[in-house]
């Protein structure tokens, strides 16, 4: 078995758990819908986290040709996936209790959510530097920078309008990112 196949198993498990967090959240919201004060903002961000996880899994296939694996290189790849998992785990509330207010949950945890997002994006750039001994390409770096700025604004602002605008912007930027850089393996 080659090193990539061996190492990718753990990455796939973590990404699968992240996706499970989101999908279980949708299931629980559906089952407890009479007790849920619905808000589209955390749902929009959870859809984006699902897309981030899908893209991370898709992009990780590009590591198959990397042959000089070391513990630090693997750890940074693993850290990126762990941070993505944390985003998935924090965006959805636990549905214990009488009422579940999705907006209040998002507001209470937005700094941590956007902090994990920022850390995940920084880790993604560092990963390229460690594994390829260079920064990502300029277009890739531009998209990382735009999403990093979005995360910083998300942490700093408590405005619902700003958060809605960030979700729309992040969705558009991420769609362009995938279309331009990751449409094909």
C-alpha positions in Angstrom: 0.0 0.0 0.0 1.4 3.4 -0.9 1.7 6.1 1.8 -1.1 8.3 0.5 -3.7 5.4 0.6 -2.7 4.7 4.2 -2.8 8.3 5.3 -5.9 9.3 3.4 -8.0 6.8 5.4 -7.8 9.0 8.6 -8.5 12.1 6.6 -11.6 10.5 5.0 -12.9 9.4 8.4 -12.6 13.0 9.8 -14.3 14.5 6.7 -17.0 11.9 6.9 -17.6 12.7 10.6 -17.8 16.4 9.7 -20.4 15.7 7.0 -22.3 13.5 9.5 -22.4 16.3 12.0 -24.1 18.5 9.5 -26.5 15.9 8.1 -27.5 14.7 11.6 -28.2 18.4 12.4 -30.6 18.6 9.5 -32.3 15.4 10.6 -32.6 16.6 14.2 -34.0 20.0 13.0 -36.5 18.2 10.9 -37.6 15.8 13.6 -37.8 18.6 16.3 -39.2 21.2 13.9 -42.0 22.1 16.3 -39.4 23.1 18.9 -37.0 24.8 16.5 -37.0 28.6 15.9 -35.7 28.3 12.3 -33.1 30.7 10.9 -31.7 30.4 7.4 -28.2 31.9 8.3 -26.7 28.9 10.2 -28.3 26.6 7.6 -26.6 28.5 4.8 -23.3 28.3 6.6 -23.8 24.6 7.3 -24.4 24.0 3.5 -21.1 25.8 2.9 -19.3 23.6 5.5 -20.7 20.6 3.6 -19.3 22.0 0.4 -15.9 22.8 2.1 -15.7 19.2 3.3 -16.5 17.9 -0.1 -13.9 20.1 -1.8 -11.3 19.2 0.9 -11.9 15.5 0.1 -11.8 16.1 -3.6 -8.6 18.2 -3.3 -6.9 15.7 -1.0 -6.8 13.3 -4.0 -4.1 15.7 -5.4 -1.9 14.6 -2.6 -1.7 11.1 -4.1 1.5 12.0 -6.0 3.2 13.4 -2.9 5.8 10.8 -2.0 8.0 12.5 0.6 5.6 12.3 3.6 6.8 13.2 7.1 5.0 13.6 10.4 4.8 17.4 10.2 3.4 17.4 6.7 0.8 14.8 7.6 -0.1 16.7 10.8 -0.8 19.9 9.0 -3.1 18.1 6.5 -4.8 16.4 9.5 -5.1 19.7 11.3 -6.9 21.3 8.3 -9.5 18.4 8.4 -9.9 18.7 12.2 -10.6 22.4 12.0 -13.2 21.7 9.3 -14.7 19.1 11.6 -14.9 21.7 14.4 -16.7 24.1 12.0 -19.2 21.4 11.3 -19.6 20.5 15.0 -20.2 24.1 16.1 -22.5 25.3 13.4 -25.4 23.1 14.5 -26.9 23.1 18.0 -27.6 20.1 20.2 -31.3 19.7 20.3 -31.7 19.1 24.0 -34.2 21.3 25.7 -37.7 22.7 25.1 -36.9 25.3 22.4 -34.0 25.5 20.0 -33.2 28.9 18.6 -30.9 28.6 15.6 -30.2 32.3 15.4 -29.2 32.5 19.1 -27.0 29.5 18.7 -25.2 31.0 15.7 -24.8 34.3 17.5 -23.4 32.6 20.6 -20.9 30.6 18.7 -20.1 32.8 15.6 -16.6 33.8 16.9 -15.6 30.2 17.4 -17.1 29.2 14.0 -15.3 31.9 12.1 -12.2 31.4 14.1 -12.1 27.7 13.1 -12.7 28.9 9.5 -9.8 31.3 9.6 -7.5 28.7 11.2 -8.6 26.1 8.6 -7.8 28.5 5.7 -4.4 29.5 7.2 -3.6 25.8 7.7 -4.5 25.2 4.0 -1.9 27.8 2.9 0.7 26.5 5.3 0.0 22.9 4.1 1.0 23.9 0.5 4.1 25.7 1.9 5.2 22.6 3.8 4.4 20.0 1.3 5.3 21.8 -1.9 7.8 24.3 -0.6 5.9 27.2 -2.1 2.7 29.1 -1.6 -0.4 28.2 -3.5 -0.9 29.7 -6.9 -1.9 33.3 -7.0 -5.6 32.6 -7.9 -5.8 30.0 -5.1 -4.1 32.4 -2.7 -6.5 35.2 -3.7 -9.6 33.0 -2.8 -8.0 31.9 0.5 -7.4 35.6 1.3 -11.0 36.6 0.4 -12.4 33.9 2.6 -9.9 34.8 5.4 -11.1 38.4 5.3 -14.7 37.1 5.4 -13.9 35.0 8.5 -12.3 38.0 10.2 -15.3 40.1 9.5 -17.6 37.3 10.7 -15.7 37.2 14.0 -15.7 41.0 14.4 -19.2 41.9 13.4 -22.4 41.0 15.3 -24.6 42.4 12.5 -27.1 39.9 11.1 -27.0 41.8 7.8 -23.2 41.5 7.6 -23.4 37.8 8.3 -26.0 37.3 5.6 -23.9 39.2 3.1 -20.8 37.2 4.2 -22.7 33.9 3.5 -23.8 35.1 0.1 -20.2 36.3 -0.7 -18.6 33.1 0.6 -21.0 31.0 -1.4 -20.2 33.0 -4.6 -16.4 33.0 -3.9 -16.4 29.3 -3.1 -18.4 28.4 -6.2 -15.9 30.4 -8.3 -13.0 28.8 -6.5 -14.2 25.3 -7.2 -15.1 26.1 -10.8 -11.8 27.7 -11.6 -9.4 25.5 -9.7 -11.0 22.2 -8.7 -13.6 21.3 -11.4 -11.5 18.3 -12.5 -9.1 16.0 -10.7 
